[in-house]
Amino acid sequence: MISAVLDTNVLVSGALTSSSIPGQILNAWRENEFELIISEYIIYELERVFQKAYFQKHLTSHEIKSFFDLLQNEAIYTPIIINVNGVATHPEDDLMLAAAVSAKADYFVTGDQPLLQKVGNLYKKVNLVTPKEFLQILEQQN
């Protein structure tokens, strides 16, 4: 089974709207079409983002808690054991990429175009793809 780290923006977008491409990716994960890998940093970033007024307005505290429970109970936790510094356009994206590399994930799914342009489609054996590309990969494997 393929494994993937989803960028925080992909996770947040998927939590907001199940019909969106990120939402469809999360649905595929719930249907065991791939293994979702998370790290302590990813959870921290999600907690920070979900505290913003926009998300408080669009998601109930119960929906947010359920999402975290799902991640913590069903996703594969990986410690970051490989440092990635100065690769991404933002330091926080280095930590996302470090989770993917540390876990030896097959894919890092991100909509961050500057990161994709800078790094390309492969970094230390991890394929970097957009959410749309990843959804197509999932559809092809079924």
LINHU-V81348 format. One record per backbone hydrogen bond with DSSP energy under -0.5 kcal/mol. NH is the residue of the N-H (numbers start at 0). CO is the residue of the C=O. If there is no record, write none. Layout:
nh:NH co:CO
nh:NH co:CO
This chain:
nh:3 co:34
nh:4 co:106
nh:5 co:3
nh:5 co:36
nh:6 co:108
nh:9 co:6
nh:10 co:6
nh:11 co:7
nh:12 co:8
nh:13 co:9
nh:14 co:10
nh:15 co:11
nh:16 co:12
nh:19 co:16
nh:23 co:19
nh:24 co:20
nh:25 co:21
nh:26 co:22
nh:27 co:23
nh:28 co:24
nh:29 co:25
nh:30 co:26
nh:31 co:28
nh:32 co:27
nh:34 co:1
nh:35 co:33
nh:36 co:3
nh:36 co:34
nh:37 co:75
nh:42 co:38
nh:43 co:39
nh:44 co:40
nh:45 co:41
nh:46 co:42
nh:47 co:43
nh:48 co:44
nh:49 co:45
nh:50 co:46
nh:50 co:47
nh:51 co:48
nh:54 co:51
nh:55 co:51
nh:56 co:52
nh:57 co:53
nh:58 co:54
nh:63 co:59
nh:64 co:60
nh:65 co:61
nh:66 co:62
nh:67 co:63
nh:68 co:64
nh:69 co:65
nh:70 co:66
nh:71 co:67
nh:72 co:68
nh:73 co:69
nh:74 co:69
nh:74 co:70
nh:75 co:35
nh:76 co:74
nh:77 co:37
nh:80 co:78
nh:82 co:80
nh:92 co:89
nh:93 co:89
nh:94 co:90
nh:95 co:91
nh:96 co:92
nh:97 co:93
nh:98 co:94
nh:99 co:95
nh:100 co:96
nh:101 co:97
nh:102 co:98
nh:103 co:100
nh:104 co:99
nh:105 co:2
nh:106 co:2
nh:107 co:126
nh:108 co:4
nh:109 co:107
nh:109 co:128
nh:112 co:110
nh:115 co:111
nh:116 co:112
nh:117 co:113
nh:118 co:114
nh:119 co:115
nh:122 co:125
nh:125 co:122
nh:126 co:105
nh:126 co:124
nh:127 co:120
nh:128 co:107
nh:128 co:126
nh:133 co:129
nh:134 co:130
nh:135 co:131
nh:136 co:132
nh:137 co:133
nh:138 co:134
nh:139 co:135
nh:140 co:136
nh:141 co:137
nh:141 co:138
